[in-house]
Amino acid sequence: MIVTSEQIKGLADSWILSEGVEPFSSQLDDLVFNDPETGWLVIQEIAARELQEEVAAVFAAGPVENLLARHGRQFIDRVEEKARNDRKFNFILGGVWQNMMPDAIWERVKKIRTEIW
């Protein structure tokens, strides 16, 4: 799916305003599961925003964790690079749990994140 930067921003805005609850949570979850490249773009847009702690926790344990659990091999290099260069994103990784993430991906997540909630 090809989406515009305005659509990415709109999806991010909607998810943040809903604080990760239905239906916008499902919309992002669908992207993460079925169109992970677009899901990753939305995740990056949300991560760039100022998030309240509760919203950041839902974001970490929801879309970010799901992306890594479902498509970790495809995205772990990008996640590591983003975490190295973006303190806010690194902080968000502190709220990610292993879930169904393969052990090798989980070890890399634990190694790169600097804070654990």
C-alpha positions in Angstrom: 0.0 0.0 0.0 1.3 3.4 -0.9 0.4 6.1 1.5 1.2 9.8 1.6 3.0 11.6 4.4 -0.3 13.3 5.2 -2.0 10.0 5.6 0.8 8.8 7.9 0.4 11.9 10.0 -3.4 11.5 10.1 -3.1 7.9 11.2 -0.6 8.9 13.9 -2.9 11.8 15.1 -5.9 9.5 15.2 -4.1 6.8 17.2 -2.6 9.3 19.7 -6.0 11.1 20.2 -7.7 7.8 20.8 -4.9 6.8 23.2 -4.6 3.5 21.5 -8.2 2.4 21.9 -10.6 1.1 19.3 -11.1 1.7 16.4 -7.7 3.4 15.8 -5.8 0.7 17.7 -7.2 -1.9 15.4 -6.4 0.2 12.3 -2.7 0.4 13.3 -2.7 -3.2 14.4 -4.0 -4.2 11.0 -1.2 -2.2 9.3 1.4 -3.7 11.6 0.2 -7.2 10.8 -0.7 -6.9 7.1 1.3 -4.0 5.8 4.3 -3.7 8.1 6.2 -1.2 6.0 3.3 1.3 6.4 2.9 0.3 10.0 6.6 1.1 10.6 6.1 4.6 9.0 3.1 5.3 11.4 5.1 3.9 14.4 8.0 6.3 13.5 5.6 9.2 13.3 4.0 8.4 16.6 7.4 7.9 18.3 8.4 11.4 17.1 5.5 13.0 19.0 5.4 14.0 22.7 3.4 11.2 24.3 1.9 11.1 27.7 3.3 8.2 29.8 0.1 6.1 29.6 -0.1 6.5 25.8 3.6 5.7 25.5 3.1 2.5 27.5 0.2 1.4 25.3 2.2 2.3 22.2 5.2 0.3 23.3 3.2 -2.8 24.4 1.0 -2.6 21.4 2.1 -1.6 17.9 5.9 -1.6 18.6 5.9 -4.9 20.4 3.5 -6.4 17.8 5.7 -5.3 14.9 8.8 -6.9 16.5 6.8 -10.1 17.4 5.4 -10.5 14.0 8.1 -9.0 11.7 11.1 -8.8 13.9 13.6 -10.2 11.4 12.5 -7.7 8.8 12.7 -4.7 11.1 15.2 -5.3 13.9 18.1 -3.6 12.1 15.9 -0.5 11.6 14.7 -0.6 15.1 18.2 -0.8 16.4 19.3 2.1 14.3 16.4 4.2 15.3 17.0 3.4 19.0 20.7 4.3 18.7 19.8 7.7 17.2 16.6 8.6 18.9 16.3 8.8 22.7 12.6 8.9 22.7 12.3 5.8 20.6 14.9 4.1 22.8 12.7 5.0 25.8 9.7 3.5 24.1 11.6 0.2 23.6 11.8 0.0 27.4 8.1 -0.8 27.5 8.3 -3.6 25.0 8.0 -7.2 26.3 9.1 -10.4 24.5 5.6 -11.5 23.7 5.9 -13.9 20.7 9.2 -12.4 19.6 11.8 -14.9 18.6 14.6 -15.2 21.3 17.2 -13.8 18.9 15.2 -10.7 18.2 14.3 -10.2 21.9 18.0 -10.4 22.8 18.8 -7.6 20.3 15.9 -5.5 21.7 17.2 -5.9 25.3 20.7 -5.1 24.2 19.9 -1.8 22.5 17.4 -0.3 24.9 18.8 1.8 27.7 15.8 2.1 30.0 13.3 -0.5 31.1 10.0 0.6 32.6 
